[in-house]
């Protein structure tokens, strides 16, 4: 059965998931350096100041502006991708 698809080459890409306080689903954002953006958003969550930040991710979302007080959590997710 598995031979019918031939040899598939998978590589993984990282996505940054941003969870909002009143959102039903998280935002899934792709960046050149997702670990850096993940760390930046973590610092925003820890900070007591209310900042407005703008990111230019790759993929379907081209520009996003977030208010730091509305971010509940952030996560990194590995996703398989066919080459």
MMTF fields as JSON, N, C-alpha, C and O atoms, coordinates in Angstrom:
{
  "mmtfVersion": "1.0.0",
  "mmtfProducer": "UNKNOWN",
  "numBonds": 331,
  "numAtoms": 332,
  "numGroups": 83,
  "numChains": 1,
  "numModels": 1,
  "chainsPerModel": [1],
  "groupsPerChain": [83],
  "chainIdList": ["A"],
  "bondAtomList": [4, 2, 8, 6, 12, 10, 16, 14, 20, 18, 24, 22, 28, 26, 32, 30, 36, 34, 40, 38, 44, 42, 48, 46, 52, 50, 56, 54, 60, 58, 64, 62, 68, 66, 72, 70, 76, 74, 80, 78, 84, 82, 88, 86, 92, 90, 96, 94, 100, 98, 104, 102, 108, 106, 112, 110, 116, 114, 120, 118, 124, 122, 128, 126, 132, 130, 136, 134, 140, 138, 144, 142, 148, 146, 152, 150, 156, 154, 160, 158, 164, 162, 168, 166, 172, 170, 176, 174, 180, 178, 184, 182, 188, 186, 192, 190, 196, 194, 200, 198, 204, 202, 208, 206, 212, 210, 216, 214, 220, 218, 224, 222, 228, 226, 232, 230, 236, 234, 240, 238, 244, 242, 248, 246, 252, 250, 256, 254, 260, 258, 264, 262, 268, 266, 272, 270, 276, 274, 280, 278, 284, 282, 288, 286, 292, 290, 296, 294, 300, 298, 304, 302, 308, 306, 312, 310, 316, 314, 320, 318, 324, 322, 328, 326],
  "bondOrderList": [1, 1, 1, 1, 1, 1, 1, 1, 1, 1, 1, 1, 1, 1, 1, 1, 1, 1, 1, 1, 1, 1, 1, 1, 1, 1, 1, 1, 1, 1, 1, 1, 1, 1, 1, 1, 1, 1, 1, 1, 1, 1, 1, 1, 1, 1, 1, 1, 1, 1, 1, 1, 1, 1, 1, 1, 1, 1, 1, 1, 1, 1, 1, 1, 1, 1, 1, 1, 1, 1, 1, 1, 1, 1, 1, 1, 1, 1, 1, 1, 1, 1],
  "groupList": [{"groupName": "UNK", "atomNameList": ["N", "CA", "C", "O"], "elementList": ["N", "C", "C", "O"], "formalChargeList": [0, 0, 0, 0], "bondAtomList": [1, 0, 2, 1, 3, 2], "bondOrderList": [1, 1, 2], "singleLetterCode": "X", "chemCompType": "L-PEPTIDE LINKING"}],
  "groupTypeList": [0, 0, 0, 0, 0, 0, 0, 0, 0, 0, 0, 0, 0, 0, 0, 0, 0, 0, 0, 0, 0, 0, 0, 0, 0, 0, 0, 0, 0, 0, 0, 0, 0, 0, 0, 0, 0, 0, 0, 0, 0, 0, 0, 0, 0, 0, 0, 0, 0, 0, 0, 0, 0, 0, 0, 0, 0, 0, 0, 0, 0, 0, 0, 0, 0, 0, 0, 0, 0, 0, 0, 0, 0, 0, 0, 0, 0, 0, 0, 0, 0, 0, 0],
  "groupIdList": [1, 2, 3, 4, 5, 6, 7, 8, 9, 10, 11, 12, 13, 14, 15, 16, 17, 18, 19, 20, 21, 22, 23, 24, 25, 26, 27, 28, 29, 30, 31, 32, 33, 34, 35, 36, 37, 38, 39, 40, 41, 42, 43, 44, 45, 46, 47, 48, 49, 50, 51, 52, 53, 54, 55, 56, 57, 58, 59, 60, 61, 62, 63, 64, 65, 66, 67, 68, 69, 70, 71, 72, 73, 74, 75, 76, 77, 78, 79, 80, 81, 82, 83],
  "secStructList": [7, 4, 4, 4, 4, 7, 7, 7, 7, 3, 3, 3, 3, 3, 3, 3, 3, 3, 3, 3, 6, 6, 7, 1, 1, 7, 3, 3, 3, 5, 7, 6, 6, 2, 2, 2, 2, 2, 2, 2, 2, 2, 2, 2, 2, 2, 7, 1, 1, 7, 7, 3, 3, 3, 3, 7, 7, 5, 1, 1, 7, 7, 7, 3, 3, 3, 3, 4, 4, 4, 3, 3, 3, 3, 3, 3, 3, 3, 3, 3, 3, 3, 7],
  "xCoordList": [0.807, 0.0, 0.845, 0.612, 1.833, 2.614, 3.513, 3.972, 3.777, 4.616, 3.961, 4.65, 2.652, 1.96, 2.267, 2.104, 2.703, 2.99, 4.445, 4.804, 5.278, 6.675, 7.419, 6.9, 8.624, 9.453, 9.093, 9.255, 8.608, 8.261, 9.308, 9.707, 9.741, 10.711, 9.993, 9.385, 10.072, 9.444, 10.521, 11.586, 10.246, 11.065, 10.097, 8.902, 10.592, 9.701, 9.898, 10.993, 8.827, 8.902, 8.258, 7.417, 8.662, 8.165, 7.116, 7.256, 6.08, 5.035, 4.952, 5.157, 4.648, 4.416, 2.906, 2.204, 2.41, 0.984, 0.775, 1.389, -0.085, -0.381, -1.826, -2.753, -2.002, -3.32, -3.772, -3.048, -4.973, -5.523, -6.48, -7.011, -6.694, -7.541, -9.002, -9.687, -9.501, -10.912, -11.076, -12.154, -10.008, -10.06, -10.461, -10.139, -11.154, -11.541, -10.366, -10.121, -9.641, -8.52, -7.257, -7.332, -6.099, -4.855, -4.513, -4.994, -3.678, -3.104, -1.918, -1.12, -1.79, -0.651, 0.171, -0.269, 1.383, 2.24, 3.566, 4.098, 4.096, 5.359, 6.376, 6.069, 7.593, 8.658, 9.956, 10.095, 10.912, 12.25, 12.926, 13.577, 12.779, 13.374, 12.272, 12.106, 11.523, 10.381, 10.779, 10.013, 11.972, 12.402, 12.587, 12.274, 13.091, 13.293, 11.947, 11.789, 10.997, 9.662, 8.976, 8.312, 9.13, 8.573, 9.099, 8.331, 10.4, 11.012, 10.509, 10.246, 10.373, 9.861, 8.445, 8.13, 7.604, 6.214, 6.151, 5.316, 7.021, 7.078, 7.42, 6.829, 8.368, 8.751, 7.596, 7.398, 6.836, 5.668, 4.634, 4.03, 4.435, 3.464, 3.915, 3.097, 5.213, 5.755, 5.751, 5.666, 5.841, 5.923, 4.596, 3.522, 4.689, 3.469, 2.934, 1.804, 3.747, 3.287, 2.401, 2.515, 1.532, 0.625, 1.201, 1.182, 1.712, 2.338, 1.549, 0.863, 1.662, 1.105, 2.279, 3.161, 2.302, 3.426, 2.935, 1.8, 3.81, 3.467, 4.502, 5.704, 4.03, 4.899, 4.536, 3.393, 5.54, 5.331, 5.722, 6.852, 4.78, 5.09, 5.109, 4.693, 5.595, 5.56, 4.246, 3.599, 3.854, 2.653, 1.42, 1.515, 0.26, -0.996, -1.248, -1.856, -0.794, -0.957, 0.283, 1.4, 0.1, 1.226, 1.636, 2.809, 0.714, 1.024, 0.008, -1.187, 0.494, -0.404, 0.015, 1.204, -0.964, -0.72, -1.432, -2.62, -0.686, -1.222, -1.047, -0.037, -2.017, -1.913, -1.424, -2.053, -0.31, 0.325, -0.57, -0.433, -1.47, -2.349, -3.399, -4.025, -3.606, -4.598, -3.999, -4.729, -2.682, -2.028, -2.034, -1.529, -2.602, -2.688, -1.488, -0.974, -1.039, 0.056, 0.648, 0.062, 1.812, 2.476, 3.109, 3.532, 3.172, 3.747, 4.462, 4.173, 5.402, 6.061, 5.535, 5.346, 5.301, 4.779, 5.569, 5.744, 6.045, 6.696, 5.643, 4.753, 5.753, 4.797, 5.559, 6.523, 5.137, 5.776, 5.395, 4.276, 6.362, 6.129, 6.794, 7.96, 6.058, 6.626, 7.606, 7.371, 8.7, 9.668, 9.355, 10.069],
  "yCoordList": [-1.203, 0.0, 1.261, 2.167, 1.326, 2.545, 2.749, 3.867, 1.706, 1.818, 2.557, 2.987, 2.715, 3.36, 4.85, 5.435, 5.469, 6.901, 7.192, 8.352, 6.187, 6.389, 7.0, 7.078, 7.425, 8.03, 9.511, 10.278, 9.91, 11.305, 11.926, 11.337, 13.11, 13.825, 14.889, 15.806, 14.752, 15.717, 16.562, 16.059, 17.814, 18.649, 19.373, 19.448, 19.893, 20.559, 22.069, 22.561, 22.776, 24.223, 24.575, 23.837, 25.699, 26.117, 27.214, 28.097, 27.133, 28.152, 28.722, 28.012, 30.009, 30.66, 30.739, 31.302, 30.178, 30.232, 31.29, 31.229, 32.254, 33.322, 33.142, 33.156, 32.974, 32.784, 34.091, 34.684, 34.538, 35.764, 35.471, 34.366, 36.47, 36.29, 36.04, 35.35, 36.567, 36.37, 35.746, 35.818, 35.132, 34.525, 33.062, 32.401, 32.567, 31.16, 30.302, 29.231, 30.768, 30.014, 30.863, 32.092, 30.214, 30.989, 31.464, 30.914, 32.491, 32.918, 32.012, 31.733, 31.557, 30.74, 31.603, 31.955, 31.936, 32.855, 32.18, 31.414, 32.464, 31.896, 33.021, 34.077, 32.781, 33.768, 33.098, 31.877, 33.925, 33.42, 32.887, 31.843, 33.591, 33.195, 33.104, 34.03, 32.003, 31.903, 31.903, 32.376, 31.378, 31.358, 32.775, 33.046, 33.668, 35.067, 35.74, 36.417, 35.56, 36.158, 35.56, 36.275, 34.262, 33.592, 34.243, 34.529, 34.472, 35.102, 36.528, 36.943, 37.283, 38.655, 38.681, 39.507, 37.787, 37.76, 37.302, 37.786, 36.379, 35.976, 37.166, 37.343, 37.972, 39.162, 40.159, 40.801, 40.294, 41.174, 40.708, 41.524, 39.405, 38.848, 39.117, 39.46, 38.962, 39.179, 40.656, 40.988, 41.526, 42.965, 43.501, 43.04, 44.466, 45.06, 46.203, 46.651, 46.671, 47.772, 47.248, 46.097, 48.109, 47.765, 48.348, 49.562, 47.478, 47.927, 47.434, 46.413, 48.18, 47.784, 47.379, 48.195, 46.137, 45.633, 45.193, 44.744, 45.332, 44.949, 43.958, 44.147, 42.909, 41.895, 41.726, 41.94, 41.334, 41.025, 39.568, 39.276, 38.652, 37.235, 36.819, 37.569, 35.618, 35.003, 34.247, 33.963, 33.925, 33.11, 33.937, 35.063, 33.379, 34.031, 35.355, 36.259, 35.485, 36.757, 37.598, 37.164, 38.784, 39.621, 40.644, 41.013, 41.107, 42.08, 41.932, 41.778, 41.981, 41.823, 42.8, 42.982, 43.419, 44.311, 43.72, 43.401, 43.581, 42.975, 43.912, 44.607, 43.929, 44.672, 43.686, 42.654, 44.003, 43.041, 42.622, 41.51, 43.48, 43.116, 42.082, 41.493, 41.849, 40.882, 39.517, 38.602, 39.375, 38.103, 37.25, 37.672, 36.062, 35.168, 34.222, 33.95, 33.719, 32.754, 32.698, 33.195, 32.087, 31.9, 30.51, 30.016, 29.886, 28.545, 28.404, 29.12, 27.465, 27.083, 25.723, 24.841, 25.556, 24.282, 23.865, 24.653, 22.632, 22.076, 21.459, 20.745, 21.739, 21.196, 20.494, 21.046, 19.283, 18.605, 19.295, 19.779, 19.323, 19.977, 19.14, 18.763, 18.854, 18.12, 18.998, 20.194, 18.406, 19.148, 19.042, 19.609],
  "zCoordList": [0.0, 0.0, 0.0, -0.8, 0.897, 1.0, -0.212, -0.446, -0.986, -2.165, -3.315, -4.24, -3.28, -4.393, -4.496, -5.566, -3.415, -3.432, -3.766, -3.97, -3.827, -4.131, -2.956, -1.842, -3.22, -2.174, -2.039, -2.988, -0.869, -0.629, 0.283, 1.288, -0.079, 0.735, 1.542, 0.99, 2.857, 3.745, 4.403, 4.763, 4.554, 5.411, 6.34, 6.054, 7.42, 8.36, 8.293, 8.02, 8.546, 8.679, 10.011, 10.525, 10.555, 11.863, 11.678, 10.832, 12.479, 12.497, 13.912, 14.897, 13.992, 15.277, 15.457, 14.617, 16.549, 16.862, 17.937, 19.003, 17.66, 18.612, 19.072, 18.262, 20.381, 20.976, 21.61, 22.41, 21.249, 21.812, 22.95, 23.066, 23.786, 24.971, 24.628, 25.382, 23.529, 23.182, 21.798, 21.208, 21.278, 19.957, 20.076, 21.063, 19.082, 19.061, 18.597, 19.153, 17.583, 17.038, 17.063, 17.038, 17.112, 17.097, 15.687, 14.697, 15.619, 14.35, 14.051, 14.946, 12.838, 12.424, 11.479, 10.385, 11.932, 11.19, 10.858, 11.662, 9.676, 9.216, 9.055, 8.502, 9.546, 9.482, 9.051, 9.122, 8.599, 8.276, 9.533, 9.491, 10.646, 11.924, 12.986, 13.78, 13.008, 13.93, 15.404, 16.244, 15.737, 17.13, 17.67, 18.83, 16.835, 17.238, 17.512, 18.528, 16.629, 16.797, 18.016, 18.766, 18.221, 19.395, 20.677, 21.596, 20.73, 21.909, 22.108, 23.237, 21.009, 21.093, 21.662, 22.52, 21.189, 21.659, 23.117, 23.882, 23.502, 24.909, 25.799, 26.863, 25.363, 26.137, 26.209, 27.24, 25.13, 25.14, 26.164, 26.86, 26.251, 27.189, 28.625, 29.478, 28.894, 30.233, 30.628, 31.811, 29.646, 29.91, 30.45, 30.063, 31.335, 31.897, 31.037, 31.228, 30.092, 29.235, 28.105, 27.685, 27.634, 26.542, 25.253, 25.053, 24.378, 23.132, 21.934, 21.989, 20.861, 19.574, 18.697, 18.432, 18.244, 17.451, 16.077, 15.917, 15.099, 13.732, 13.22, 13.41, 12.574, 11.978, 10.51, 10.104, 9.72, 8.302, 8.075, 7.683, 8.324, 8.153, 6.686, 5.803, 6.452, 5.122, 4.999, 6.006, 3.798, 3.622, 3.341, 2.852, 3.65, 3.272, 3.998, 3.425, 5.243, 5.964, 5.687, 5.968, 5.145, 4.739, 5.791, 5.855, 6.607, 7.649, 8.769, 8.519, 10.013, 11.159, 12.253, 12.516, 12.879, 14.01, 15.218, 15.163, 16.31, 17.522, 18.706, 18.812, 19.578, 20.824, 21.887, 22.116, 22.529, 23.438, 24.602, 25.109, 25.026, 26.149, 25.765, 26.646, 24.479, 24.026, 23.673, 23.292, 23.799, 23.508, 24.778, 25.818, 24.688, 25.843, 25.908, 26.993, 24.756, 24.727, 23.322, 22.359, 23.233, 21.946, 21.948, 22.993, 20.778, 20.668, 19.333, 18.374, 19.292, 18.041, 17.63, 18.468, 16.346, 15.847, 14.616, 13.686, 14.612, 13.433, 12.534, 12.997, 11.25, 10.292, 9.171, 8.641, 8.805, 7.679, 6.372, 6.201, 5.457, 4.177, 3.086, 3.21, 2.029, 0.906, 0.152, -0.026, -0.289, -1.08, -2.539, -3.366]
}
